[in-house]
Structures are given as structure tokens and as C-alpha cells.
Amino acid sequence: MSDTVSVDTNFVVYAYMREDGTPYYIGKGRPKRPYHRGGRPCKQPSDENRIVILHENIDEQTAFRIEMELIAKYKRKDLYPEEGLLCNKSDGGEGITGYRHTSETKQKMRESALGRVISNETKRKLSESHKGKKLSEEQIEEYRNRRHSEETKQKMRKSHLGVPKSPEHRKSISKSKTGEKNPNFGKGKLYSFKNVKTGVTENSITVKEMCRKYDLKSCGLYQLKNKKINIYKGWEFID
């Protein structure tokens, strides 16, 4: 049996270049890493021609060494403001490809995040970072499904059938729900209604009977009686 150990040489060292040809970021990773967004202290070039693969088909330790040498050569701007070219925030050589946190470590990370207070400045930055972002139709539907179950949405639709949409109507309905309607309305009193679509007339009928017989809402009939609306589900109030 051979004692030869296979070495993973599928790593690259890359640079992001300015339009003037100078590098502003040095990185290391798998061949696809230079073209993936995120995880860096600077933006990826919009022009892929300015993403330059400096070394390829090398092992990870070699990639670490080259990364550190190049960062030292071109210098970090945060450490050398006048002569530094790079936006890198470390000297390179850190990280292990394929590393995964243990379950215990993940739990500790979750617990440490609980109760963390976000400053107003951080909230402002987060808000600004999301301005202009649009959700896809799939994302919107997903959020809707998270908020309400299908059964709940169906109940909500039924509860809003025939409810007037103007601000005045909403205000009057709100008052009816808080007990500010006519205290005598619907309490055994008899009223008359006519269906303008079918011509059916109900004379001397209580609100409760109308609601039960025609699947109506008392608030809609109350709107008819007080002339807030003229028609409610095809019915009009007869004086």
C-alpha cells in the first residue's frame, strides 16, 4: 500500500484591481471564491476583467503564504494610510477551508446573541443598506404564508365582505365595534329592506332575522339605516 498522502491543490490566490491597474484587495480560496460576493471589507469589481487570478492549482498552505506575502508587499490602507493600497483588514493566512462549528459552539453563539441590543446607529445603517431592495413574488408569498394560515386568511376575507372602503365608513364601523352605535338598533325592532337585484322585499323584519336569512352583517345593515351607504349586498333600506 502506498504511503503517499494526496494533497488538495485546488486553491487560488486572487486580486481585485482598480481601473489604474493597482490591487485593492488580495484574497485566497477555491477557484469560485473570487467571483462570489460578500464576506469582504470591500466591493467586488463590477467588471470581471479586474478580477485577476495570481496563482492557481496550489495547496492551501501555499495559498496562505502567498496571500500574506502579497498583503505585506502592497500594504493595508488601515495600517499605512499614505502608502497602503489594500482594503484588507487582516494580514492573511487565517481560516481553514471546510471548517464547521461544533453543535456546542453553535449553541454558545446563539445564547450570546440573545438579548443583544442593536444601537440606533446600527439600525440606521441596516435600514440604509436595505433601501431600494425589492422582494420577489416568491418572497412576498412566503412572508404572507408566515403571517397567516390559509384558514385565517379565509376568515378574514369573509369578515370583510360588504364592508365599505371609504375612511368615513371605516370610522363608523370602528365605532360600531366599540359600542358607539345606536343602542336600540337590532334589539327586536322591525325594519324594511328591499333587494334591488331580485326585487324581494322584507317588511317588518328584525336585523337578526335578516342576517340569519341572507347571511348579512348587522354593521352593514346599520350603515344602510343611517344612510352611510345606499346598497349593502344588493339590499337597500326602506324608510
C-alpha positions in Angstrom: 0.0 0.0 0.0 1.4 3.4 -0.9 2.1 5.9 1.9 1.6 8.8 -0.4 -0.9 11.4 1.0 -3.0 13.2 -1.5 -2.6 17.0 -1.2 -5.5 19.2 -2.2 -4.2 21.7 -4.7 -7.5 23.2 -5.7 -6.8 26.7 -4.3 -6.1 30.1 -5.8 -4.8 33.5 -4.8 -6.5 36.4 -6.4 -6.6 40.2 -6.5 -9.2 42.8 -7.1 -7.8 45.6 -9.3 -8.6 49.3 -9.7 -9.0 50.8 -13.1 -5.5 52.1 -12.9 -4.2 48.6 -12.5 -3.3 48.7 -8.8 -4.6 46.0 -6.5 -7.1 46.9 -3.7 -7.8 43.5 -2.3 -5.8 40.2 -2.0 -7.7 37.0 -1.3 -7.4 33.2 -1.2 -9.9 30.4 -1.7 -11.4 27.9 -4.1 -11.5 28.8 -7.8 -15.1 30.1 -7.5 -14.4 32.3 -4.4 -13.1 35.4 -6.3 -16.5 35.7 -8.1 -18.7 35.2 -5.1 -20.0 38.4 -3.4 -19.9 39.1 0.3 -17.5 38.3 3.2 -15.0 41.0 2.3 -14.4 44.6 3.6 -14.7 45.9 0.1 -16.9 45.6 -3.0 -16.2 43.1 -5.8 -15.3 44.8 -9.2 -18.3 45.1 -11.5 -16.0 44.3 -14.4 -14.8 40.7 -14.1 -11.7 41.7 -16.1 -10.5 43.4 -13.0 -10.6 40.1 -11.0 -7.1 38.6 -11.5 -6.1 35.1 -10.6 -2.5 35.5 -9.5 -1.8 31.8 -8.6 -3.8 28.7 -9.1 -3.6 24.9 -8.6 -1.8 25.3 -5.3 -2.3 23.8 -1.9 -3.9 25.7 0.9 -0.8 26.4 3.0 1.0 27.7 -0.1 -2.0 29.9 -0.8 -1.9 31.3 2.8 1.8 32.0 2.4 1.4 33.9 -0.9 -1.6 35.8 0.4 0.4 37.0 3.4 3.4 38.0 1.2 1.3 40.0 -1.2 -0.6 41.8 1.6 2.7 42.7 3.2 4.0 43.9 -0.2 1.1 46.1 -1.1 0.3 47.1 2.5 -3.1 47.6 4.2 -4.6 51.1 4.0 -5.8 50.9 7.6 -2.2 50.4 8.8 -0.4 52.6 6.2 -2.8 55.3 5.2 -0.4 57.1 2.9 1.3 54.2 1.0 -1.1 51.3 1.6 -3.2 50.0 -1.4 -5.3 47.3 0.1 -8.6 47.4 1.9 -7.8 44.0 3.6 -8.4 44.1 7.4 -6.0 41.3 8.3 -2.5 40.2 7.3 -3.9 37.0 5.7 -3.2 33.4 6.4 -6.2 32.8 8.6 -9.2 30.5 8.2 -9.5 26.8 7.4 -11.4 25.6 4.3 -14.2 23.2 5.2 -14.2 24.0 9.0 -17.5 23.6 10.7 -18.5 24.7 14.2 -19.5 22.0 16.7 -23.0 21.9 18.0 -21.8 23.1 21.4 -20.1 26.1 19.8 -23.2 26.9 17.7 -25.3 26.8 20.9 -23.0 29.2 22.7 -23.1 31.6 19.7 -26.9 31.5 19.8 -27.0 32.2 23.5 -24.5 35.0 23.3 -26.7 36.7 20.6 -29.9 36.5 22.7 -30.7 39.8 24.3 -28.1 41.7 22.2 -29.1 45.4 21.9 -28.7 47.0 18.5 -27.7 50.6 18.7 -29.6 53.3 16.8 -26.6 53.8 14.6 -26.5 50.2 13.6 -30.3 50.2 12.9 -29.8 53.3 10.7 -27.0 51.6 8.7 -29.2 48.4 8.3 -32.1 50.5 7.1 -30.0 52.3 4.6 -28.4 49.1 3.3 -31.9 47.7 2.5 -33.2 50.8 0.7 -34.2 50.1 -2.8 -34.2 46.3 -2.4 -37.2 44.7 -3.9 -38.7 41.4 -2.9 -39.5 38.7 -5.5 -43.1 37.4 -5.8 -42.0 34.2 -4.2 -40.5 36.0 -1.2 -43.7 38.1 -0.8 -45.9 35.0 -0.9 -43.6 33.3 1.6 -43.9 36.2 4.1 -47.7 36.2 3.7 -47.9 32.5 4.4 -45.8 33.0 7.5 -48.1 35.7 8.9 -51.5 33.9 8.3 -52.6 30.4 7.7 -54.9 29.7 4.8 -57.8 29.2 7.2 -57.2 32.5 9.0 -57.0 34.3 5.6 -60.3 32.8 4.6 -62.0 34.0 7.8 -60.5 37.5 7.2 -61.9 37.6 3.6 -65.4 36.6 4.8 -65.3 39.2 7.6 -64.6 42.0 5.1 -67.3 41.1 2.5 -69.5 44.1 2.0 -67.6 46.4 4.3 -67.4 49.9 2.9 -63.9 51.1 2.0 -64.1 54.9 2.5 -62.4 56.5 5.6 -65.9 57.6 6.8 -67.2 54.1 6.5 -64.3 52.6 8.3 -64.7 55.2 11.1 -68.4 54.4 11.5 -67.7 50.6 11.6 -65.0 51.1 14.2 -67.5 53.0 16.3 -70.0 50.2 15.9 -67.4 47.7 17.2 -66.7 49.8 20.2 -70.3 50.1 21.2 -70.8 53.6 19.9 -73.7 52.7 17.6 -77.4 53.3 18.1 -78.1 51.2 21.3 -81.6 50.4 20.1 -80.6 49.2 16.6 -81.2 45.5 16.1 -82.8 44.9 19.5 -86.1 43.4 18.4 -87.1 46.4 16.3 -88.7 45.8 12.9 -87.3 47.3 9.7 -88.0 47.0 6.0 -85.4 46.2 3.3 -85.6 45.7 -0.5 -83.2 43.8 -2.7 -82.6 45.9 -5.8 -81.3 42.9 -7.8 -84.1 40.4 -7.2 -86.9 42.8 -6.2 -87.5 40.8 -3.0 -88.9 43.0 -0.2 -88.7 42.1 3.5 -91.2 44.2 5.6 -91.3 44.3 9.4 -88.2 42.1 9.9 -85.6 42.2 12.6 -81.9 42.7 12.0 -81.1 39.3 13.4 -83.6 37.6 11.1 -82.2 39.5 8.1 -78.6 38.5 9.0 -79.5 34.8 9.5 -81.8 34.6 6.5 -79.5 36.3 3.9 -76.0 35.8 5.5 -75.6 39.5 6.2 -73.8 41.5 8.9 -75.6 43.8 11.3 -72.9 46.5 10.8 -73.8 46.6 7.1 -77.5 47.0 7.8 -76.7 49.7 10.3 -74.9 51.6 7.6 -77.9 51.3 5.4 -80.3 52.6 8.0 -78.1 55.6 8.8 -77.6 56.3 5.0 -73.9 55.9 5.2 -74.2 53.6 2.2 -77.0 53.1 -0.3 -76.6 49.5 -1.1 -75.3 46.6 1.0 -75.0 43.2 -0.8 -77.9 44.2 -3.1 -80.1 45.4 -0.2 -81.4 48.9 0.4 -83.2 50.3 3.5 -86.8 51.3 3.1 -88.0 54.2 5.3 
